[in-house]
Amino acid sequence: MSLPGPGRAPSLRPRRIRRGAALTVLFATVLAAGAAAGALPHEEQADGGPERAAVTRAPRGEDVQDEVARAAAEALAEGRSGAQAAQEVVSRSGDRWGVVYEAGEYAEFERALDGEYTGVGLWARRTAEGHVEVTRVQRGGPADGAGVRPGDRLRSIDGRPVDGHTAARVVALLRGDGTGGGGAPAEAGSPVVLGLQRGERVWTRTVRRAELATEAVTVRRLDADAVLVRVAAFTRGSGALVREAVRKAPPGAGIVLDLRGNGGGLMTEAVAAASAFLDGGLVATYDVHGEERALHAEPGGDTVRPLVVIVDGGTMSAAELLTGALKDRGRAVTVGSRTFGKGAVQMPSRLADGSVAELTVGHYRTPAGLRVDGQGITPDVPAAVRAQERARTVLSGLGRGA
């Protein structure tokens, strides 16, 4: 499956992966454990604060891909783990977003892109100190029932410390990958012990995994003149839900688009969401091994209704692509704190043992040419606290749509 040329958004949900042929653009991983794996990058802080890791030089994608495939095949022939050998190559390559998934992990990942997963219902990110912090808890999920709250530190999973672990490892532990045999995630109902810390309090809690569905888009009226549309992740169908929310909003009412904590997902869904507010035109440019491509919105979006976008340090990848498009095109005022800074174009390839390696092959830029990776997007109106209130004030100043 190859990307189409400029002006068309590529299909990002890989179904048949052939080595060297299946090119996808995954700006974050919304993974089945309920932990946003894209929010736990390799060697990258995720607090959205002033300290930022420097942008690393993109790896030589084709060369690394060949080396990864060779390492996996050799390991398999020797009776070793092909995925583990491949991950060692990726780690040495300098590709901070590169990751290798076991076959079962990748299958679950694809389920997550459809908004379904088996897990505990929490999202997390790694702080500048290397700790793993809970950023969001799914209402009604196992973690919520156990009293886990955003801001809690996740210290261990089943007794294994998680500080410093890669995204794939944290997700695998939460899902219990391998306990069901063949690298498959553990089944719903299986127990997992979470080691937690809140302030000075340290405790453990056993929860049972469950089949969960991501509520990607939620809508509520703030008042007669404003509608809040929160997008938690760009899973399949979320772009259409955003367009529906805008279409159903009362005439003249403004929109507060809340992208805080959105770890990304499918780029095609972010482009579809952009199409709700734009009448066609450029959404982003990106390169694949140096070849420039472009993404465009569909025509017919609402270009009149007042729009404010809220972002923070947990706004990543596809969510940053949407933010950059609306900001650079002059369609929205952005409020909040600087976004995370992940804009990597990744190619998945199937390895000899059935595992999947995703390697960085390029980066995307906003319509104004801003490279997001390693930099993030600085909002028009800073608001580290009470961002929604600030956004509502800004929206009221924009006036009503016709």
BALOBA-1460 file (C-alpha; in Angstrom, 3 decimals):
// residues 402
<rec num="1" residu="m" x="0.000" y="0.000" z="0.000"/>
<rec num="2" residu="s" x="1.736" y="3.189" z="-1.126"/>
<rec num="3" residu="l" x="0.877" y="6.784" z="-0.468"/>
<rec num="4" residu="p" x="-0.993" y="8.548" z="-3.246"/>
<rec num="5" residu="g" x="0.373" y="11.753" z="-4.689"/>
<rec num="6" residu="p" x="-0.082" y="15.326" z="-3.433"/>
<rec num="7" residu="g" x="-3.549" y="16.497" z="-2.643"/>
<rec num="8" residu="r" x="-4.839" y="13.176" z="-1.400"/>
<rec num="9" residu="a" x="-4.718" y="12.017" z="2.187"/>
<rec num="10" residu="p" x="-3.101" y="8.582" z="2.407"/>
<rec num="11" residu="s" x="-4.787" y="5.592" z="3.964"/>
<rec num="12" residu="l" x="-3.068" y="5.060" z="7.282"/>
<rec num="13" residu="r" x="-4.588" y="1.919" z="8.652"/>
<rec num="14" residu="p" x="-2.187" y="-0.773" z="7.489"/>
<rec num="15" residu="r" x="-3.980" y="-3.981" z="6.565"/>
<rec num="16" residu="r" x="-1.575" y="-5.890" z="4.332"/>
<rec num="17" residu="i" x="2.004" y="-5.070" z="5.081"/>
<rec num="18" residu="r" x="4.612" y="-5.984" z="2.530"/>
<rec num="19" residu="r" x="8.186" y="-5.107" z="3.301"/>
<rec num="20" residu="g" x="9.207" y="-1.913" z="1.534"/>
<rec num="21" residu="a" x="5.741" y="-1.313" z="0.136"/>
<rec num="22" residu="a" x="3.399" y="-0.375" z="2.961"/>
<rec num="23" residu="l" x="3.918" y="3.283" z="3.789"/>
<rec num="24" residu="t" x="1.857" y="4.851" z="6.527"/>
<rec num="25" residu="v" x="1.984" y="8.122" z="8.376"/>
<rec num="26" residu="l" x="1.243" y="7.466" z="12.032"/>
<rec num="27" residu="f" x="1.727" y="10.644" z="13.992"/>
<rec num="28" residu="a" x="1.111" y="8.856" z="17.305"/>
<rec num="29" residu="t" x="0.241" y="5.450" z="18.545"/>
<rec num="30" residu="v" x="-3.138" y="5.094" z="20.216"/>
<rec num="31" residu="l" x="-2.459" y="1.667" z="21.611"/>
<rec num="32" residu="a" x="-4.683" y="-0.967" z="23.060"/>
<rec num="33" residu="a" x="-3.383" y="-0.868" z="26.591"/>
<rec num="34" residu="g" x="-5.056" y="2.462" z="27.052"/>
<rec num="35" residu="a" x="-1.630" y="4.049" z="27.376"/>
<rec num="36" residu="a" x="-0.812" y="6.448" z="24.590"/>
<rec num="37" residu="a" x="2.373" y="4.875" z="23.383"/>
<rec num="38" residu="g" x="3.155" y="7.914" z="21.309"/>
<rec num="39" residu="a" x="3.280" y="9.802" z="24.586"/>
<rec num="40" residu="l" x="6.081" y="7.585" z="25.806"/>
<rec num="41" residu="p" x="8.731" y="8.118" z="23.151"/>
<rec num="42" residu="h" x="12.246" y="6.746" z="23.235"/>
<rec num="43" residu="e" x="14.711" y="9.248" z="24.708"/>
<rec num="44" residu="e" x="12.284" y="12.168" z="24.599"/>
<rec num="45" residu="q" x="10.633" y="14.140" z="27.356"/>
<rec num="46" residu="a" x="6.906" y="14.604" z="27.259"/>
<rec num="47" residu="d" x="6.037" y="17.291" z="29.752"/>
<rec num="48" residu="g" x="5.603" y="20.075" z="27.226"/>
<rec num="49" residu="g" x="7.834" y="22.295" z="29.376"/>
<rec num="50" residu="p" x="10.541" y="24.700" z="28.294"/>
<rec num="51" residu="e" x="13.295" y="22.083" z="28.141"/>
<rec num="52" residu="r" x="13.262" y="20.242" z="24.848"/>
<rec num="53" residu="a" x="15.376" y="17.517" z="23.375"/>
<rec num="54" residu="a" x="17.114" y="18.592" z="20.188"/>
<rec num="55" residu="v" x="15.733" y="17.354" z="16.909"/>
<rec num="56" residu="t" x="17.709" y="14.274" z="15.971"/>
<rec num="57" residu="r" x="18.819" y="13.616" z="12.422"/>
<rec num="58" residu="a" x="16.401" y="11.303" z="10.648"/>
<rec num="59" residu="p" x="17.852" y="7.827" z="10.187"/>
<rec num="60" residu="r" x="18.633" y="6.494" z="6.752"/>
<rec num="61" residu="g" x="15.276" y="4.794" z="6.531"/>
<rec num="62" residu="e" x="15.961" y="2.368" z="3.691"/>
<rec num="63" residu="d" x="19.324" y="1.266" z="5.097"/>
<rec num="64" residu="v" x="17.959" y="0.814" z="8.607"/>
<rec num="65" residu="q" x="14.943" y="-1.062" z="7.275"/>
<rec num="66" residu="d" x="17.238" y="-3.545" z="5.481"/>
<rec num="67" residu="e" x="19.370" y="-3.969" z="8.607"/>
<rec num="68" residu="v" x="16.312" y="-4.498" z="10.798"/>
<rec num="69" residu="a" x="14.913" y="-7.144" z="8.451"/>
<rec num="70" residu="r" x="18.267" y="-8.921" z="8.256"/>
<rec num="71" residu="a" x="18.707" y="-8.942" z="12.042"/>
<rec num="72" residu="a" x="15.220" y="-10.378" z="12.570"/>
<rec num="73" residu="a" x="15.739" y="-13.116" z="9.998"/>
<rec num="74" residu="e" x="19.126" y="-14.115" z="11.414"/>
<rec num="75" residu="a" x="17.770" y="-14.207" z="14.966"/>
<rec num="76" residu="l" x="14.829" y="-16.346" z="13.875"/>
<rec num="77" residu="a" x="17.166" y="-18.794" z="12.141"/>
<rec num="78" residu="e" x="19.173" y="-19.082" z="15.371"/>
<rec num="79" residu="g" x="16.071" y="-19.679" z="17.476"/>
<rec num="80" residu="r" x="16.145" y="-16.224" z="19.021"/>
<rec num="81" residu="s" x="13.490" y="-13.499" z="19.105"/>
<rec num="82" residu="g" x="13.380" y="-11.692" z="15.789"/>
<rec num="83" residu="a" x="11.484" y="-8.780" z="17.304"/>
<rec num="84" residu="q" x="14.056" y="-8.327" z="20.046"/>
<rec num="85" residu="a" x="16.945" y="-8.385" z="17.578"/>
<rec num="86" residu="a" x="15.141" y="-5.889" z="15.372"/>
<rec num="87" residu="q" x="14.476" y="-3.574" z="18.318"/>
<rec num="88" residu="e" x="18.184" y="-3.571" z="19.159"/>
<rec num="89" residu="v" x="18.946" y="-2.348" z="15.651"/>
<rec num="90" residu="v" x="16.246" y="0.326" z="15.870"/>
<rec num="91" residu="s" x="17.572" y="1.519" z="19.228"/>
<rec num="92" residu="r" x="21.070" y="1.912" z="17.774"/>
<rec num="93" residu="s" x="19.810" y="3.725" z="14.690"/>
<rec num="94" residu="g" x="18.977" y="6.958" z="16.505"/>
<rec num="95" residu="d" x="15.339" y="6.790" z="15.391"/>
<rec num="96" residu="r" x="13.653" y="8.010" z="18.557"/>
<rec num="97" residu="w" x="10.191" y="7.144" z="17.252"/>
<rec num="98" residu="g" x="11.118" y="3.756" z="15.802"/>
<rec num="99" residu="v" x="9.566" y="0.731" z="17.471"/>
<rec num="100" residu="v" x="9.118" y="-2.981" z="16.856"/>
<rec num="101" residu="y" x="5.831" y="-4.716" z="17.683"/>
<rec num="102" residu="e" x="5.278" y="-8.418" z="18.162"/>
<rec num="103" residu="a" x="2.635" y="-9.775" z="15.785"/>
<rec num="104" residu="g" x="0.038" y="-9.880" z="18.560"/>
<rec num="105" residu="e" x="0.914" y="-6.359" z="19.665"/>
<rec num="106" residu="y" x="0.414" y="-4.988" z="16.178"/>
<rec num="107" residu="a" x="-2.918" y="-6.739" z="15.771"/>
<rec num="108" residu="e" x="-4.072" y="-5.139" z="19.003"/>
<rec num="109" residu="f" x="-2.704" y="-1.814" z="17.822"/>
<rec num="110" residu="e" x="-4.910" y="-2.020" z="14.747"/>
<rec num="111" residu="r" x="-7.896" y="-2.757" z="16.989"/>
<rec num="112" residu="a" x="-7.047" y="0.365" z="18.972"/>
<rec num="113" residu="l" x="-7.175" y="2.462" z="15.821"/>
<rec num="114" residu="d" x="-10.779" y="1.306" z="15.508"/>
<rec num="115" residu="g" x="-11.376" y="2.601" z="19.034"/>
<rec num="116" residu="e" x="-11.413" y="-0.796" z="20.755"/>
<rec num="117" residu="y" x="-8.848" y="-2.326" z="23.073"/>
<rec num="118" residu="t" x="-8.294" y="-4.681" z="25.972"/>
<rec num="119" residu="g" x="-6.680" y="-2.860" z="28.852"/>
<rec num="120" residu="v" x="-7.116" y="-0.946" z="32.060"/>
<rec num="121" residu="g" x="-8.247" y="2.411" z="30.672"/>
<rec num="122" residu="l" x="-5.403" y="4.788" z="31.352"/>
<rec num="123" residu="w" x="-3.170" y="7.012" z="29.259"/>
<rec num="124" residu="a" x="0.329" y="7.941" z="30.337"/>
<rec num="125" residu="r" x="3.419" y="9.849" z="29.317"/>
<rec num="126" residu="r" x="7.034" y="9.976" z="30.370"/>
<rec num="127" residu="t" x="8.146" y="13.075" z="32.249"/>
<rec num="128" residu="a" x="11.433" y="14.921" z="31.832"/>
<rec num="129" residu="e" x="12.741" y="12.940" z="34.822"/>
<rec num="130" residu="g" x="11.966" y="9.648" z="33.096"/>
<rec num="131" residu="h" x="8.966" y="8.785" z="35.262"/>
<rec num="132" residu="v" x="5.689" y="7.507" z="33.816"/>
<rec num="133" residu="e" x="2.755" y="9.762" z="34.696"/>
<rec num="134" residu="v" x="-0.942" y="9.069" z="34.193"/>
<rec num="135" residu="t" x="-2.436" y="11.776" z="31.982"/>
<rec num="136" residu="r" x="-5.994" y="10.532" z="31.553"/>
<rec num="137" residu="v" x="-8.243" y="7.817" z="32.962"/>
<rec num="138" residu="q" x="-11.167" y="6.404" z="31.018"/>
<rec num="139" residu="r" x="-14.405" y="6.929" z="32.848"/>
<rec num="140" residu="g" x="-15.883" y="3.638" z="34.008"/>
<rec num="141" residu="g" x="-12.749" y="1.655" z="33.153"/>
<rec num="142" residu="p" x="-10.780" y="-0.596" z="35.540"/>
<rec num="143" residu="a" x="-8.244" y="2.109" z="36.427"/>
<rec num="144" residu="d" x="-11.030" y="4.585" z="37.177"/>
<rec num="145" residu="g" x="-12.766" y="2.053" z="39.427"/>
<rec num="146" residu="a" x="-9.493" y="1.488" z="41.272"/>
<rec num="147" residu="g" x="-9.151" y="5.179" z="42.059"/>
<rec num="148" residu="v" x="-6.306" y="5.953" z="39.648"/>
<rec num="149" residu="r" x="-6.293" y="9.656" z="38.771"/>
<rec num="150" residu="p" x="-4.479" y="11.899" z="36.278"/>
<rec num="151" residu="g" x="-1.186" y="13.051" z="37.757"/>
<rec num="152" residu="d" x="-0.531" y="9.755" z="39.555"/>
<rec num="153" residu="r" x="2.869" y="8.262" z="38.890"/>
<rec num="154" residu="l" x="2.890" y="4.739" z="37.493"/>
<rec num="155" residu="r" x="5.862" y="3.128" z="39.248"/>
<rec num="156" residu="s" x="5.509" y="-0.529" z="38.320"/>
<rec num="157" residu="i" x="3.367" y="-3.075" z="36.494"/>
<rec num="158" residu="d" x="3.146" y="-6.554" z="37.994"/>
<rec num="159" residu="g" x="6.121" y="-5.696" z="40.166"/>
<rec num="160" residu="r" x="8.330" y="-4.555" z="37.271"/>
<rec num="161" residu="p" x="9.567" y="-0.929" z="37.506"/>
<rec num="162" residu="v" x="8.623" y="1.084" z="34.418"/>
<rec num="163" residu="d" x="10.858" y="4.145" z="34.721"/>
<rec num="164" residu="g" x="12.977" y="4.488" z="31.591"/>
<rec num="165" residu="h" x="11.079" y="1.840" z="29.619"/>
<rec num="166" residu="t" x="10.193" y="2.333" z="25.973"/>
<rec num="167" residu="a" x="6.610" y="2.929" z="24.937"/>
<rec num="168" residu="a" x="6.216" y="-0.558" z="23.529"/>
<rec num="169" residu="r" x="7.432" y="-2.124" z="26.774"/>
<rec num="170" residu="v" x="5.057" y="-0.152" z="29.025"/>
<rec num="171" residu="v" x="2.128" y="-0.968" z="26.750"/>
<rec num="172" residu="a" x="3.106" y="-4.637" z="26.614"/>
<rec num="173" residu="l" x="3.198" y="-4.858" z="30.409"/>
<rec num="174" residu="l" x="-0.198" y="-3.203" z="30.785"/>
<rec num="175" residu="r" x="-1.742" y="-5.555" z="28.262"/>
<rec num="176" residu="g" x="0.066" y="-8.610" z="29.570"/>
<rec num="177" residu="d" x="1.482" y="-9.477" z="26.157"/>
<rec num="178" residu="g" x="2.663" y="-13.050" z="25.963"/>
<rec num="179" residu="t" x="0.601" y="-14.375" z="28.857"/>
<rec num="180" residu="g" x="-1.933" y="-15.791" z="26.424"/>
<rec num="181" residu="g" x="0.761" y="-17.484" z="24.334"/>
<rec num="182" residu="g" x="2.224" y="-16.488" z="20.995"/>
<rec num="183" residu="g" x="2.800" y="-12.916" z="22.087"/>
<rec num="184" residu="a" x="-0.934" y="-12.231" z="22.238"/>
<rec num="185" residu="p" x="-2.315" y="-9.786" z="24.810"/>
<rec num="186" residu="a" x="-3.890" y="-11.142" z="27.978"/>
<rec num="187" residu="e" x="-7.627" y="-11.659" z="27.907"/>
<rec num="188" residu="a" x="-10.255" y="-9.441" z="29.471"/>
<rec num="189" residu="g" x="-10.636" y="-10.318" z="33.140"/>
<rec num="190" residu="s" x="-6.963" y="-11.098" z="33.680"/>
<rec num="191" residu="p" x="-5.392" y="-9.283" z="36.669"/>
<rec num="192" residu="v" x="-2.597" y="-6.715" z="36.560"/>
<rec num="193" residu="v" x="-0.949" y="-5.104" z="39.596"/>
<rec num="194" residu="l" x="-0.257" y="-1.378" z="39.312"/>
<rec num="195" residu="g" x="2.335" y="0.285" z="41.520"/>
<rec num="196" residu="l" x="1.275" y="3.907" z="42.011"/>
<rec num="197" residu="q" x="2.382" y="7.093" z="43.736"/>
<rec num="198" residu="r" x="0.464" y="10.277" z="44.514"/>
<rec num="199" residu="g" x="2.533" y="12.824" z="46.364"/>
<rec num="200" residu="e" x="4.096" y="10.978" z="49.295"/>
<rec num="201" residu="r" x="1.595" y="8.131" z="49.144"/>
<rec num="202" residu="v" x="2.829" y="4.920" z="47.508"/>
<rec num="203" residu="w" x="0.506" y="1.957" z="47.010"/>
<rec num="204" residu="t" x="-0.357" y="-0.984" z="44.771"/>
<rec num="205" residu="r" x="-3.722" y="-1.903" z="43.342"/>
<rec num="206" residu="t" x="-4.812" y="-4.995" z="41.448"/>
<rec num="207" residu="v" x="-7.204" y="-4.329" z="38.586"/>
<rec num="208" residu="r" x="-8.667" y="-6.608" z="35.928"/>
<rec num="209" residu="r" x="-8.325" y="-5.830" z="32.249"/>
<rec num="210" residu="a" x="-11.522" y="-5.228" z="30.307"/>
<rec num="211" residu="e" x="-12.764" y="-4.804" z="26.763"/>
<rec num="212" residu="l" x="-13.024" y="-1.053" z="26.357"/>
<rec num="213" residu="a" x="-14.083" y="1.374" z="23.671"/>
<rec num="214" residu="t" x="-12.453" y="4.750" z="23.233"/>
<rec num="215" residu="e" x="-14.869" y="7.670" z="23.339"/>
<rec num="216" residu="a" x="-12.857" y="9.628" z="20.802"/>
<rec num="217" residu="v" x="-15.161" y="12.637" z="20.398"/>
<rec num="218" residu="t" x="-17.453" y="14.170" z="22.999"/>
<rec num="219" residu="v" x="-19.673" y="17.214" z="22.539"/>
<rec num="220" residu="r" x="-21.428" y="19.474" z="25.058"/>
<rec num="221" residu="r" x="-22.941" y="22.944" z="25.139"/>
<rec num="222" residu="l" x="-21.018" y="25.458" z="27.225"/>
<rec num="223" residu="d" x="-23.752" y="28.081" z="26.855"/>
<rec num="224" residu="a" x="-26.026" y="29.486" z="24.186"/>
<rec num="225" residu="d" x="-23.090" y="30.771" z="22.156"/>
<rec num="226" residu="a" x="-20.508" y="28.031" z="22.502"/>
<rec num="227" residu="v" x="-20.099" y="24.298" z="21.959"/>
<rec num="228" residu="l" x="-17.181" y="22.293" z="23.348"/>
<rec num="229" residu="v" x="-15.893" y="19.522" z="21.051"/>
<rec num="230" residu="r" x="-13.263" y="17.383" z="22.737"/>
<rec num="231" residu="v" x="-11.215" y="14.980" z="20.614"/>
<rec num="232" residu="a" x="-9.369" y="12.478" z="22.815"/>
<rec num="233" residu="a" x="-7.747" y="10.549" z="19.957"/>
<rec num="234" residu="f" x="-7.916" y="10.309" z="16.186"/>
<rec num="235" residu="t" x="-9.274" y="6.795" z="15.940"/>
<rec num="236" residu="r" x="-11.168" y="5.625" z="12.894"/>
<rec num="237" residu="g" x="-14.313" y="7.694" z="12.300"/>
<rec num="238" residu="s" x="-13.353" y="10.534" z="14.640"/>
<rec num="239" residu="g" x="-12.994" y="13.040" z="11.803"/>
<rec num="240" residu="a" x="-16.560" y="12.412" z="10.690"/>
<rec num="241" residu="l" x="-17.757" y="12.870" z="14.272"/>
<rec num="242" residu="v" x="-16.080" y="16.276" z="14.423"/>
<rec num="243" residu="r" x="-17.721" y="17.303" z="11.175"/>
<rec num="244" residu="e" x="-21.088" y="16.120" z="12.489"/>
<rec num="245" residu="a" x="-20.628" y="18.093" z="15.723"/>
<rec num="246" residu="v" x="-19.897" y="21.273" z="13.767"/>
<rec num="247" residu="r" x="-22.837" y="20.700" z="11.449"/>
<rec num="248" residu="k" x="-25.233" y="20.188" z="14.364"/>
<rec num="249" residu="a" x="-24.007" y="23.146" z="16.423"/>
<rec num="250" residu="p" x="-26.622" y="25.923" z="16.786"/>
<rec num="251" residu="p" x="-26.411" y="28.658" z="14.150"/>
<rec num="252" residu="g" x="-23.989" y="31.359" z="15.231"/>
<rec num="253" residu="a" x="-22.513" y="29.360" z="18.093"/>
<rec num="254" residu="g" x="-18.733" y="29.214" z="18.285"/>
<rec num="255" residu="i" x="-16.676" y="26.056" z="18.730"/>
<rec num="256" residu="v" x="-14.072" y="25.327" z="21.391"/>
<rec num="257" residu="l" x="-12.036" y="22.422" z="19.997"/>
<rec num="258" residu="d" x="-10.234" y="20.742" z="22.901"/>
<rec num="259" residu="l" x="-7.164" y="18.760" z="21.821"/>
<rec num="260" residu="r" x="-5.468" y="18.611" z="25.211"/>
<rec num="261" residu="g" x="-3.971" y="15.223" z="25.942"/>
<rec num="262" residu="n" x="-4.711" y="14.021" z="22.406"/>
<rec num="263" residu="g" x="-1.852" y="11.640" z="21.610"/>
<rec num="264" residu="g" x="-2.723" y="11.506" z="17.919"/>
<rec num="265" residu="g" x="-3.759" y="8.493" z="15.880"/>
<rec num="266" residu="l" x="-4.701" y="8.301" z="12.208"/>
<rec num="267" residu="m" x="-3.587" y="11.219" z="10.094"/>
<rec num="268" residu="t" x="-6.482" y="10.767" z="7.681"/>
<rec num="269" residu="e" x="-8.867" y="11.435" z="10.572"/>
<rec num="270" residu="a" x="-7.019" y="14.644" z="11.484"/>
<rec num="271" residu="v" x="-7.327" y="15.792" z="7.872"/>
<rec num="272" residu="a" x="-11.044" y="14.951" z="7.951"/>
<rec num="273" residu="a" x="-11.413" y="17.015" z="11.128"/>
<rec num="274" residu="a" x="-9.608" y="19.917" z="9.465"/>
<rec num="275" residu="s" x="-12.103" y="19.657" z="6.620"/>
<rec num="276" residu="a" x="-14.875" y="20.519" z="9.090"/>
<rec num="277" residu="f" x="-13.451" y="24.048" z="9.369"/>
<rec num="278" residu="l" x="-11.737" y="24.659" z="6.024"/>
<rec num="279" residu="d" x="-12.996" y="24.992" z="2.470"/>
<rec num="280" residu="g" x="-10.265" y="22.840" z="0.974"/>
<rec num="281" residu="g" x="-6.664" y="23.955" z="0.810"/>
<rec num="282" residu="l" x="-3.399" y="22.844" z="2.339"/>
<rec num="283" residu="v" x="-3.345" y="21.011" z="5.676"/>
<rec num="284" residu="a" x="0.289" y="19.912" z="5.798"/>
<rec num="285" residu="t" x="3.294" y="18.936" z="3.735"/>
<rec num="286" residu="y" x="5.527" y="15.962" z="4.457"/>
<rec num="287" residu="d" x="8.515" y="14.193" z="2.977"/>
<rec num="288" residu="v" x="9.212" y="10.520" z="2.442"/>
<rec num="289" residu="h" x="12.912" y="9.806" z="1.887"/>
<rec num="290" residu="g" x="13.215" y="13.407" z="0.712"/>
<rec num="291" residu="e" x="10.258" y="13.364" z="-1.688"/>
<rec num="292" residu="e" x="7.798" y="16.154" z="-0.893"/>
<rec num="293" residu="r" x="4.064" y="15.387" z="-0.611"/>
<rec num="294" residu="a" x="1.034" y="17.403" z="0.480"/>
<rec num="295" residu="l" x="-2.283" y="16.873" z="2.245"/>
<rec num="296" residu="h" x="-5.380" y="18.915" z="1.486"/>
<rec num="297" residu="a" x="-8.729" y="19.385" z="3.202"/>
<rec num="298" residu="e" x="-11.967" y="18.517" z="1.501"/>
<rec num="299" residu="p" x="-14.001" y="21.557" z="0.386"/>
<rec num="300" residu="g" x="-17.229" y="22.611" z="2.068"/>
<rec num="301" residu="g" x="-16.178" y="23.125" z="5.686"/>
<rec num="302" residu="d" x="-17.593" y="25.813" z="7.965"/>
<rec num="303" residu="t" x="-15.270" y="28.795" z="7.515"/>
<rec num="304" residu="v" x="-17.435" y="31.333" z="9.336"/>
<rec num="305" residu="r" x="-18.168" y="29.920" z="12.772"/>
<rec num="306" residu="p" x="-15.782" y="31.300" z="15.471"/>
<rec num="307" residu="l" x="-13.209" y="28.692" z="16.496"/>
<rec num="308" residu="v" x="-10.743" y="28.373" z="19.369"/>
<rec num="309" residu="v" x="-8.426" y="25.374" z="19.772"/>
<rec num="310" residu="i" x="-7.066" y="24.357" z="23.206"/>
<rec num="311" residu="v" x="-3.727" y="22.520" z="23.317"/>
<rec num="312" residu="d" x="-1.125" y="21.458" z="25.864"/>
<rec num="313" residu="g" x="2.041" y="19.398" z="26.218"/>
<rec num="314" residu="g" x="0.018" y="16.227" z="25.673"/>
<rec num="315" residu="t" x="-1.215" y="17.411" z="22.248"/>
<rec num="316" residu="m" x="0.780" y="15.290" z="19.837"/>
<rec num="317" residu="s" x="1.251" y="14.172" z="16.284"/>
<rec num="318" residu="a" x="-2.028" y="14.101" z="14.329"/>
<rec num="319" residu="a" x="-3.462" y="16.579" z="16.853"/>
<rec num="320" residu="e" x="-0.518" y="18.882" z="16.189"/>
<rec num="321" residu="l" x="-1.065" y="18.521" z="12.446"/>
<rec num="322" residu="l" x="-4.663" y="19.711" z="12.887"/>
<rec num="323" residu="t" x="-3.627" y="22.530" z="15.226"/>
<rec num="324" residu="g" x="-0.953" y="23.739" z="12.826"/>
<rec num="325" residu="a" x="-3.330" y="23.748" z="9.878"/>
<rec num="326" residu="l" x="-6.040" y="25.745" z="11.648"/>
<rec num="327" residu="k" x="-3.506" y="28.164" z="13.158"/>
<rec num="328" residu="d" x="-1.466" y="28.807" z="10.028"/>
<rec num="329" residu="r" x="-4.537" y="29.150" z="7.823"/>
<rec num="330" residu="g" x="-5.904" y="31.852" z="10.155"/>
<rec num="331" residu="r" x="-8.972" y="29.748" z="10.881"/>
<rec num="332" residu="a" x="-8.602" y="29.455" z="14.658"/>
<rec num="333" residu="v" x="-7.079" y="31.128" z="17.680"/>
<rec num="334" residu="t" x="-5.014" y="28.644" z="19.702"/>
<rec num="335" residu="v" x="-4.997" y="28.733" z="23.506"/>
<rec num="336" residu="g" x="-3.009" y="26.766" z="26.096"/>
<rec num="337" residu="s" x="0.613" y="25.658" z="26.314"/>
<rec num="338" residu="r" x="3.137" y="24.463" z="23.772"/>
<rec num="339" residu="t" x="2.362" y="21.136" z="22.141"/>
<rec num="340" residu="f" x="4.567" y="18.081" z="22.440"/>
<rec num="341" residu="g" x="6.423" y="18.158" z="19.135"/>
<rec num="342" residu="k" x="6.044" y="14.888" z="17.237"/>
<rec num="343" residu="g" x="5.754" y="14.996" z="13.472"/>
<rec num="344" residu="a" x="7.374" y="11.821" z="12.202"/>
<rec num="345" residu="v" x="6.403" y="9.952" z="9.054"/>
<rec num="346" residu="q" x="6.757" y="6.226" z="9.731"/>
<rec num="347" residu="m" x="6.831" y="3.139" z="7.548"/>
<rec num="348" residu="p" x="5.684" y="-0.226" z="8.926"/>
<rec num="349" residu="s" x="7.266" y="-3.376" z="7.543"/>
<rec num="350" residu="r" x="6.515" y="-7.001" z="8.362"/>
<rec num="351" residu="l" x="9.538" y="-8.994" z="9.564"/>
<rec num="352" residu="a" x="10.352" y="-12.685" z="9.152"/>
<rec num="353" residu="d" x="8.757" y="-13.744" z="12.448"/>
<rec num="354" residu="g" x="5.528" y="-11.773" z="11.865"/>
<rec num="355" residu="s" x="6.542" y="-8.807" z="14.008"/>
<rec num="356" residu="v" x="6.274" y="-5.274" z="12.600"/>
<rec num="357" residu="a" x="8.927" y="-2.547" z="12.611"/>
<rec num="358" residu="e" x="7.859" y="1.085" z="12.263"/>
<rec num="359" residu="l" x="10.716" y="3.324" z="11.174"/>
<rec num="360" residu="t" x="10.885" y="7.069" z="10.607"/>
<rec num="361" residu="v" x="11.302" y="8.008" z="6.945"/>
<rec num="362" residu="g" x="10.480" y="11.721" z="7.050"/>
<rec num="363" residu="h" x="8.710" y="14.589" z="8.828"/>
<rec num="364" residu="y" x="5.738" y="16.832" z="8.230"/>
<rec num="365" residu="r" x="5.387" y="20.620" z="8.260"/>
<rec num="366" residu="t" x="2.447" y="22.953" z="8.821"/>
<rec num="367" residu="p" x="1.093" y="25.116" z="5.954"/>
<rec num="368" residu="a" x="3.464" y="27.927" z="6.979"/>
<rec num="369" residu="g" x="6.428" y="25.561" z="6.813"/>
<rec num="370" residu="l" x="6.885" y="24.944" z="10.550"/>
<rec num="371" residu="r" x="8.622" y="21.671" z="11.333"/>
<rec num="372" residu="v" x="6.764" y="20.350" z="14.361"/>
<rec num="373" residu="d" x="9.050" y="17.463" z="15.333"/>
<rec num="374" residu="g" x="11.104" y="18.418" z="18.377"/>
<rec num="375" residu="q" x="9.621" y="21.921" z="18.475"/>
<rec num="376" residu="g" x="5.896" y="21.733" z="18.958"/>
<rec num="377" residu="i" x="3.450" y="24.557" z="18.330"/>
<rec num="378" residu="t" x="3.306" y="27.636" z="20.547"/>
<rec num="379" residu="p" x="-0.316" y="28.786" z="21.015"/>
<rec num="380" residu="d" x="-1.454" y="32.325" z="20.250"/>
<rec num="381" residu="v" x="-2.747" y="32.833" z="23.798"/>
<rec num="382" residu="p" x="-0.706" y="31.235" z="26.621"/>
<rec num="383" residu="a" x="-2.805" y="29.613" z="29.341"/>
<rec num="384" residu="a" x="-1.059" y="27.090" z="31.579"/>
<rec num="385" residu="v" x="-4.104" y="26.901" z="33.883"/>
<rec num="386" residu="r" x="-7.840" y="27.498" z="33.424"/>
<rec num="387" residu="a" x="-7.328" y="27.111" z="29.689"/>
<rec num="388" residu="q" x="-10.966" y="26.331" z="28.941"/>
<rec num="389" residu="e" x="-12.126" y="29.506" z="30.665"/>
<rec num="390" residu="r" x="-9.550" y="31.485" z="28.725"/>
<rec num="391" residu="a" x="-10.656" y="29.850" z="25.509"/>
<rec num="392" residu="r" x="-14.274" y="30.762" z="26.191"/>
<rec num="393" residu="t" x="-13.259" y="34.392" z="26.774"/>
<rec num="394" residu="v" x="-11.313" y="34.471" z="23.530"/>
<rec num="395" residu="l" x="-14.230" y="32.886" z="21.671"/>
<rec num="396" residu="s" x="-16.625" y="35.536" z="22.922"/>
<rec num="397" residu="g" x="-14.270" y="38.185" z="21.584"/>
<rec num="398" residu="l" x="-14.330" y="36.660" z="18.117"/>
<rec num="399" residu="g" x="-18.022" y="37.395" z="17.729"/>
<rec num="400" residu="r" x="-20.712" y="35.221" z="16.270"/>
<rec num="401" residu="g" x="-20.772" y="33.574" z="12.910"/>
<rec num="402" residu="a" x="-23.296" y="34.669" z="10.350"/>
